[in-house]
Amino acid sequence: MTEPNKQPASMPDAFVILFFVMILAALASHLVPAGSFALTETVAESAGAAKTKGKLDPASFQFANEDHTGVPLFAEGGGIGFFNYAFEGMVSGNKWGSAVGVVAFILLTGGAFGIIMKTGAIHNGILALIDKTKNSEFLFIPLLFGLFSLGGAVFGMGEEAIAFCIILLPLMLALGYDAITTVLVTYVATQIGFATSWMNPFNVSIAQGIANIPLLSGQDFRIAMWLVFTLFGMIYTLRYAAKIKASPQSSLSYNTDQRLRQQQSATVRNEYNALDSVILTVFFLGLFWIIWGVTQREYYIPEIASQFFTIGVVIAAIAVIGKRFTVNDAAEGFKQGAAELLPAALIVGMAKGIVLILGGDNPESPSVLNTLLFYSGQALGDLPAWLSAWLMLVMQSIFNFFVASGSGQAALTMPLIAPLSDMLGLSRQIAVLAFQLGDGLTNCIIPTSAALIGCLGVVRVDWTVWLKFVWKLQLCLFALASAFMLLAVAINYQ
């Protein structure tokens, strides 16, 4: 008797992993007592992404009263229960961020790019560009990586990488690279810049303000750190890209990449013509409009999503007038683009449910997160300075799984970590350094990062596939971050 062929073991789907994490969070809500803090002085509030409500008093922690219980299986009246996590997660927050804002951003941007890709202009332009720049192709990856890292360092670029993943994926595939390379040169680059920034208003400035140290102080050390991390990430990406170009089948995203290449081939025109030039000119003018809005007008998720929608509508009108396709084709392109990103949008909302099940991230409301944060801070008190500094990095990295927002994590953790660093004989600058490295670098791997899941969704890479690739890079980044933490302690970084 012959045994049936065994199917190779595969990683569980991201939705499955997320569901079991929800189970653990629900159990923790019953086993770990909830606690809360009081807020003292008010922190300046901005109209965009960085919104903090106040400064947390670390001595004010108290457990909730005995009536506080863990989450039920199902909650009524709009409450938070285990089986409510999907809906409550997706409708949580506001238009400025996770979850509902990012969900809407992903769907609208995906729909707009569905229209743009249906015109075939980007694909035709890529083929023309490759034909004219065959001898300088090696400059693409270093230039892109450096620019995106700088964007993360200067203005906290993160969610914006989702749109650029859509833009650059066809180019990367046409050059012989893969979807993973696209995420490396865009999102990973932004998070390396974000984590090592010397001036980012959304993490460094907020953390330094809460820690009561001069804003943008300690720039020299951080600029040197940014250069080292960016160079490392650039070299890592170049080596990976060269490997994929030499052996495309070795890519973990090879199958989906091939399907995308076939789709692109189906939309290719016989030649690049004047209508393609008009469409691409409008497209790039729209990108400059977005960059201007982000840097000069502090545009964020609502404005950027609306800008991309506007670009999509204008390009649809041009394509219809130019007889590239019909109005109904434009509508079909929008629906198809949005539909392809629906799984990514769903995961963004469901991942937010983890935080809700644990009680939310409001320091004034009783939650398991507040309790975990309090005990983590207490555990560092009796350890050597260098070990405490390193454990600050570990703690911030772990905490980022639950609160992926840089400004939100700063508001929750810095009021505890800053006074703790005083007791340990460490400078508050080192406490801020631990926060920004732990907060930023783990954004490259955590499934609760809306921006990461969005980027993976638009390039059609499942998070479990990404995990198989990125864990080695994550270990290297963590080792490099650990080295800089120990160096900061050795030189008494101020």
C-alpha positions in Angstrom: 0.0 0.0 0.0 1.4 3.4 -1.0 1.1 6.3 1.4 -0.6 9.4 0.0 1.6 12.3 -0.8 2.0 14.5 2.2 1.5 18.2 1.7 4.4 20.3 2.9 3.8 22.1 6.1 2.9 25.7 5.7 2.7 28.7 8.0 -0.7 29.6 9.3 -2.5 32.5 7.6 -2.0 35.9 9.2 -5.7 35.9 10.2 -5.2 32.6 12.0 -2.2 33.9 13.9 -4.1 37.1 14.8 -7.0 35.0 16.1 -4.8 33.0 18.5 -3.1 36.2 19.7 -6.6 37.5 20.5 -7.1 34.4 22.6 -4.0 35.1 24.6 -5.0 38.7 25.0 -8.4 37.7 26.2 -6.9 35.3 28.8 -4.5 38.0 30.0 -7.5 40.3 30.5 -8.8 37.7 33.1 -5.5 36.8 34.7 -3.7 40.2 34.9 -5.3 42.9 37.0 -6.0 46.1 35.2 -4.5 49.3 36.4 -4.4 53.0 35.5 -2.3 56.1 35.9 -3.1 59.8 36.4 -2.1 62.5 33.9 -0.4 65.6 35.2 0.6 68.4 32.9 -0.8 68.7 29.4 1.4 68.1 26.4 1.0 70.3 23.3 -1.5 68.7 20.9 -1.1 68.8 17.1 -3.8 68.6 14.5 -2.2 65.7 12.7 -0.7 62.3 13.5 1.1 63.2 16.8 -1.6 63.5 19.4 -0.8 63.1 23.1 -3.2 63.9 25.9 -0.9 64.6 28.7 2.1 63.5 30.9 1.7 60.3 32.9 2.5 60.4 36.6 4.5 57.2 37.3 3.8 57.3 41.0 0.0 57.4 40.4 -0.4 53.8 39.3 -3.3 52.0 41.0 -5.2 48.8 40.3 -8.8 49.0 39.2 -11.6 48.2 41.7 -12.7 44.7 42.3 -15.7 45.1 39.9 -13.3 45.3 36.9 -13.4 42.0 35.1 -11.8 40.6 31.9 -13.4 40.7 28.5 -16.5 38.5 28.0 -17.0 36.2 25.0 -19.6 38.6 23.6 -20.4 42.1 24.7 -23.7 44.0 24.2 -24.3 47.7 23.8 -21.2 48.4 21.8 -18.9 46.9 24.5 -15.6 45.1 23.9 -15.9 41.3 24.0 -13.7 38.6 22.5 -16.0 38.0 19.5 -16.5 41.7 19.1 -12.8 42.3 18.3 -13.1 42.3 14.5 -15.9 44.9 14.3 -14.7 47.1 17.2 -11.1 47.0 16.0 -12.1 48.2 12.5 -14.3 51.0 13.7 -11.9 52.2 16.4 -9.9 55.4 16.3 -10.6 58.2 14.0 -9.7 59.4 10.5 -6.2 60.4 11.7 -4.9 56.9 12.2 -5.5 53.2 13.1 -7.8 51.6 12.6 -10.6 53.3 10.6 -8.4 56.0 9.1 -5.8 53.5 7.8 -8.5 51.1 6.6 -10.1 53.9 4.6 -6.7 55.1 3.3 -5.8 51.6 2.1 -9.1 51.1 0.2 -9.2 54.5 -1.4 -5.6 54.5 -2.4 -5.9 51.0 -3.7 -8.9 52.0 -5.8 -7.1 55.0 -7.2 -4.1 53.0 -8.2 -6.4 50.4 -9.7 -7.5 53.1 -12.1 -4.0 54.3 -12.8 -2.7 50.7 -13.4 -5.6 49.9 -15.7 -4.5 52.7 -18.1 -1.2 50.7 -18.7 0.8 54.0 -18.7 3.0 53.1 -15.7 3.9 49.8 -17.2 4.6 51.3 -20.6 6.7 54.0 -18.9 8.7 51.5 -16.9 9.6 49.6 -20.1 10.7 52.8 -21.8 12.7 53.8 -18.7 14.5 50.5 -18.4 15.3 50.6 -22.1 17.0 54.0 -21.7 18.8 53.4 -18.4 20.1 49.9 -18.8 23.6 51.0 -17.7 22.7 52.8 -14.5 20.2 50.4 -13.0 22.5 49.8 -10.0 21.7 53.3 -8.7 18.0 52.7 -8.2 18.1 50.7 -4.9 20.7 52.8 -3.0 19.0 56.1 -4.1 15.6 54.9 -3.2 16.7 53.4 0.2 18.5 56.6 1.2 15.6 58.8 0.2 13.0 56.8 2.1 15.3 56.5 5.2 15.7 60.3 5.1 11.9 60.7 4.9 11.5 58.5 8.0 14.1 60.5 9.9 12.9 64.0 8.9 9.1 63.8 9.0 8.2 60.3 10.3 7.3 58.8 7.0 5.5 55.5 7.5 2.0 55.0 6.3 3.0 57.0 3.2 5.2 54.0 2.1 2.0 52.1 1.3 1.4 54.3 -1.7 5.0 54.1 -2.8 4.9 50.3 -2.6 2.1 50.4 -5.2 4.1 52.8 -7.4 7.4 51.0 -7.3 6.3 47.3 -7.4 5.9 47.2 -11.2 9.3 48.8 -11.6 11.0 46.4 -9.2 9.4 43.4 -10.9 10.4 44.7 -14.4 14.0 45.1 -13.2 14.1 41.4 -12.1 13.6 42.0 -8.4 10.7 40.9 -6.2 7.9 42.3 -4.0 10.1 41.8 -0.8 12.7 44.1 -2.4 10.0 46.7 -2.9 9.1 46.6 0.8 12.8 46.8 1.8 13.5 49.9 -0.2 10.3 51.7 1.0 8.8 50.7 4.3 11.8 49.1 6.0 14.0 52.1 4.9 11.4 54.5 6.4 11.4 52.6 9.7 15.2 52.5 9.9 15.1 56.3 9.4 12.3 56.6 11.9 14.1 54.6 14.6 17.4 56.5 14.3 16.1 60.0 13.7 17.6 63.1 15.2 14.6 65.3 14.5 11.4 63.3 13.9 8.5 65.3 15.5 6.4 62.2 16.0 8.8 60.2 18.3 12.1 61.9 19.2 10.6 65.4 19.9 7.7 64.1 21.9 9.8 61.7 23.9 12.4 64.4 24.7 9.7 66.8 25.7 8.1 64.3 28.1 11.6 63.5 29.5 12.2 67.2 30.1 15.4 67.4 28.0 16.0 70.0 25.2 14.2 69.2 22.0 16.5 67.9 19.2 19.4 67.6 21.7 22.0 64.8 21.2 21.9 65.2 17.4 25.5 64.3 16.6 25.2 60.8 18.1 21.9 60.2 16.3 23.0 61.4 13.0 26.0 59.0 13.1 23.6 56.3 14.2 21.3 57.0 11.2 24.2 56.9 8.8 25.4 53.5 10.1 21.9 51.9 10.1 21.0 53.3 6.7 24.3 52.1 5.2 23.7 48.6 6.8 20.1 48.5 5.5 21.2 49.6 2.0 24.0 46.9 1.8 21.6 44.2 3.1 19.0 45.2 0.5 21.5 45.3 -2.3 22.8 41.9 -1.5 19.3 40.4 -1.3 18.3 42.1 -4.6 21.3 40.8 -6.4 20.5 37.3 -5.1 16.9 37.5 -6.4 18.0 38.9 -9.7 20.4 36.0 -10.2 17.9 33.4 -9.0 14.3 34.6 -9.1 12.9 31.3 -7.9 14.7 31.7 -4.6 12.2 34.5 -3.7 9.6 33.7 -1.1 7.2 35.8 -3.1 8.0 34.2 -6.5 4.6 32.8 -7.2 2.6 36.0 -6.6 5.3 38.0 -8.3 4.9 35.9 -11.4 1.2 36.4 -11.4 1.7 40.2 -11.2 4.2 40.1 -14.0 1.6 38.3 -16.2 -1.0 40.9 -15.3 1.4 43.6 -16.3 2.2 41.9 -19.6 -1.5 41.8 -20.3 -1.8 45.6 -20.0 1.3 46.5 -22.0 0.8 48.5 -25.2 2.6 48.2 -28.4 4.5 51.4 -27.8 4.9 54.3 -25.4 2.8 57.2 -26.8 1.8 60.8 -26.1 -1.2 59.7 -23.9 1.1 57.8 -21.7 3.2 60.9 -21.3 0.2 63.0 -20.3 -1.0 60.4 -17.8 2.4 60.0 -16.2 3.0 63.8 -16.1 -0.3 64.2 -14.2 0.6 61.3 -12.0 4.0 62.7 -11.0 2.6 66.2 -10.6 0.2 64.6 -8.1 3.0 63.0 -6.3 4.8 66.4 -5.9 1.5 67.8 -4.6 1.4 65.0 -2.0 5.1 65.6 -1.0 4.4 69.3 -0.8 1.4 68.7 1.4 3.2 66.4 3.8 6.2 68.6 4.2 4.7 72.1 4.0 1.1 71.7 5.1 1.4 68.7 7.5 -1.0 66.6 5.4 -1.6 63.2 6.9 -3.9 60.2 6.3 -7.2 62.0 5.4 -5.6 64.5 3.0 -3.2 62.0 1.4 -6.0 59.5 0.8 -8.1 62.3 -0.8 -5.1 63.4 -2.9 -4.7 60.0 -4.4 -8.4 59.7 -5.0 -8.2 63.0 -6.9 -5.3 61.9 -8.9 -7.2 58.7 -9.8 -10.3 60.7 -10.9 -8.2 63.1 -13.1 -6.3 60.3 -14.7 -9.5 58.4 -15.4 -10.9 61.5 -17.1 -7.8 61.8 -19.3 -7.9 58.1 -20.2 -11.6 58.3 -21.2 -11.0 61.5 -23.3 -8.0 59.8 -24.9 -10.1 56.7 -25.6 -7.8 54.5 -23.6 -10.8 53.0 -21.8 -14.4 53.8 -20.9 -16.0 55.3 -17.8 -17.2 51.9 -16.8 -13.6 50.5 -17.2 -12.4 53.2 -14.8 -15.0 52.2 -12.2 -14.0 48.5 -12.7 -10.4 49.5 -12.1 -11.3 51.3 -8.9 -13.3 48.4 -7.6 -10.6 45.8 -8.5 -7.8 47.9 -6.9 -9.8 48.3 -3.7 -10.8 44.6 -3.6 -7.2 43.5 -3.9 -6.3 45.4 -0.8 -9.3 44.4 1.3 -7.5 41.6 3.2 -4.8 44.1 4.3 -7.5 46.6 5.4 -9.3 43.8 7.4 -6.1 42.8 9.2 -5.3 46.4 10.1 -8.7 46.7 11.9 -8.6 43.3 13.5 -5.1 43.9 14.9 -6.4 47.0 16.7 -8.7 44.6 18.5 -5.7 43.2 20.5 -5.2 46.6 22.2 -9.0 46.9 22.8 -9.2 43.5 24.4 -6.3 44.4 26.7 -8.2 47.5 27.8 -7.0 50.1 25.3 -4.0 52.4 25.4 -5.5 55.2 27.5 -3.3 55.5 30.6 -6.2 57.0 32.6 -8.5 54.0 31.9 -7.9 50.6 33.7 -6.1 48.2 31.3 -3.9 45.2 31.3 -1.4 47.2 29.2 -1.0 49.8 32.0 -0.3 47.0 34.5 2.3 45.3 32.3 4.0 48.7 31.7 4.1 49.4 35.5 5.7 46.1 36.4 8.1 46.2 33.6 9.4 49.6 34.9 9.7 48.2 38.4 11.7 45.2 37.3 14.5 47.3 36.0 15.3 49.0 39.3 17.9 46.7 40.8 20.0 45.8 37.7 23.4 47.1 36.5 23.2 50.3 34.4 24.2 48.7 31.1 21.8 45.8 31.6 19.0 48.1 32.6 19.6 50.3 29.5 19.5 47.2 27.3 16.4 45.9 28.9 14.7 49.3 28.3 15.3 48.6 24.6 13.8 45.1 25.0 10.8 46.4 26.9 10.1 49.1 24.4 10.4 46.6 21.5 7.9 44.3 23.1 5.5 47.1 24.1 5.5 48.3 20.5 3.6 45.1 19.5 0.6 46.5 21.4 1.0 50.2 20.8 2.5 50.7 17.3 2.0 54.4 17.4 5.3 56.2 18.2 3.6 59.2 19.8 1.3 57.0 21.8 4.1 54.8 23.0 6.1 57.8 24.0 3.2 59.2 26.0 2.7 55.9 27.8 6.3 54.8 28.5 8.5 57.8 28.8 7.0 59.2 32.0 8.0 55.9 33.7 11.3 55.3 31.9 12.7 58.8 32.3 12.5 58.9 36.1 13.8 55.3 36.2 16.9 56.3 34.3 17.6 58.9 36.9 17.5 56.3 39.6 19.9 54.0 37.6 22.4 56.7 37.0 21.6 56.8 33.3 20.9 60.0 31.3 17.4 60.6 30.1 18.9 60.9 26.6 19.6 57.1 26.9 16.0 56.5 27.9 14.8 58.3 24.8 17.3 56.4 22.7 15.9 53.1 24.0 12.4 54.2 23.2 13.0 55.3 19.6 15.1 52.2 18.7 12.6 49.8 20.3 9.6 51.6 18.8 10.9 52.1 15.3 12.8 48.9 14.4 10.2 46.4 15.5 7.7 48.1 13.2 9.5 46.0 10.5 8.1 42.8 11.8 5.0 43.3 14.1 1.7 42.3 12.6 0.0 45.1 14.6 1.7 47.7 12.5 -1.0 49.1 10.1 1.7 50.5 7.8 3.6 47.2 7.5 0.4 45.2 6.9 -0.7 47.8 4.3 2.6 47.6 2.5 2.6 43.8 2.5 -1.0 43.9 1.3 -0.4 46.1 -1.7 2.6 43.9 -2.9 0.6 40.7 -2.3 2.9 39.3 0.4 1.3 37.5 3.3 2.7 38.5 6.8 3.7 34.9 7.5 5.8 34.9 4.3 7.3 38.2 5.3 8.2 36.7 8.7 10.1 33.9 7.1 12.3 36.5 5.3 12.6 39.3 7.8 13.5 37.6 11.1 17.2 37.5 10.2 17.2 41.1 9.3 15.3 41.9 12.5 17.9 40.1 14.6 20.7 42.1 12.8 18.9 45.4 13.4 18.4 44.5 17.1 22.0 43.5 17.5 23.1 46.9 16.0 20.6 48.7 18.2 22.0 46.9 21.3 25.5 47.9 20.3 24.5 51.6 20.1 22.7 51.3 23.5 25.8 49.9 25.2 28.0 52.6 23.4 25.6 55.3 24.7 26.0 54.0 28.3 29.8 53.7 27.9 30.2 57.4 26.7 27.5 58.6 29.1 25.4 59.9 26.2 23.8 63.2 27.1 
